[in-house]
Amino acid sequence: MKFVFGIEYDGSMYYGWQKQRSVLTLQGCVETAFSKIADHQVDIVCAGRTDRGVHAIKQIAHFSTNTIRSNNVWLKGVNSLLPYDIKVLWIKEVSSNFNARFSAISRSYRYIILNKNRQSSFMTKYYFYVKDVLDIQKMQYSSSFLLGQHDFTSFKSSGCQSLSPNRKIISLLVYNINDFVIIDITANSFLYHMVRNIVGCLISIGLSKHSVNWTKIILHNKDINKIYSTVPPHGLYFLSASYPNYYSIY
C-alpha cells in the first residue's frame, strides 16, 4: 500500500529536509515517527526538499507499507510522536504509481519580507527584514520577464545537480499586505536556490539599485556567477505541490 500525506513544519531548528548523519533533519524525524507506527523502517519521499531554515505550509510526501492502519490511526499516531514544530495535516491511501516528487505538475513557494523602517522583535525567524522602502510596482514589472520557459542558469547556485537549467515559471506575484512584501512563485520545478536568488534580484530592483529590465538582462546572460545577493532561507515557505486530478490531492 502507498500513502500520501500533507505536512507543515517550522524549519528553524532543522538542517533541511534531506536525512543526514549526526544532524537533525525533517525527513529523519518524520521517518522515525512513521516507522514506529508501521513497525518497520519507512522511507519518505517529498515533493520538494527544502534547505536548512526553510518552512512548509503544505509539503506533500509519500511512503509505502504493508502495515494495515486506519487513516485516523496513522494521523493521530504520527503526530503524537513528532516534535511540536512538525505536524501531519492529513493522510490517505493513494495509487501505487504515485510519487510525491515525480508525479508533481508544479510546486509553489512564498517569500515573506518585512519592509519598514524598524525591525520587529517578533517572528524574526519567519521573514527577511528590509529597512528601505521597496518599490512594489518595479518588482512586479521586472518579475514579468521571468514568466514562461527559460534557461535559469543565472538564478541557480553552485552545487545544483539538475541535469537541465530549463524551468517553466507559471506564475510570479509580488504584492504587499501592510508592512509585508510577499512574493509567490509557482513553477514546474526549481533549481537549487532558484527562488531565493530570484527574490534577491527583485529586491535590488525594488530598492532602485538597478533598472526594471535587469532581470531580463541577467536571465539572458546565463551566468551562474551572481551579481546580486541570495536572500536568507528563513523567509521562504514551501506552499504546496499540484498533481493530476486523478490522484485527488488538493
Secondary structure, 3 states (H helix, E strand, C coil): CEEEEEEEECHHHCCCCCCCCCCCCHHHHHHHHHHHHHCCCCCCEECCCCCCCCEEEEEEEEEECCCCCCHHHHHHHHHHHCCCCEEEEEEEEECCCCCCCCCCCEEEEEEEEEECCCCCCCCCCCCEEECCCCCHHHHHHHHHHHCEEEECHHHCCCCCCCCCCEEEEEEEEEEEECCEEEEEEEECCCCCCHHHHHHHHHHHHHCCCCCCCHHHHHHHHCCCCCCCCCCCHHHEEEEEEECCHHHCCC
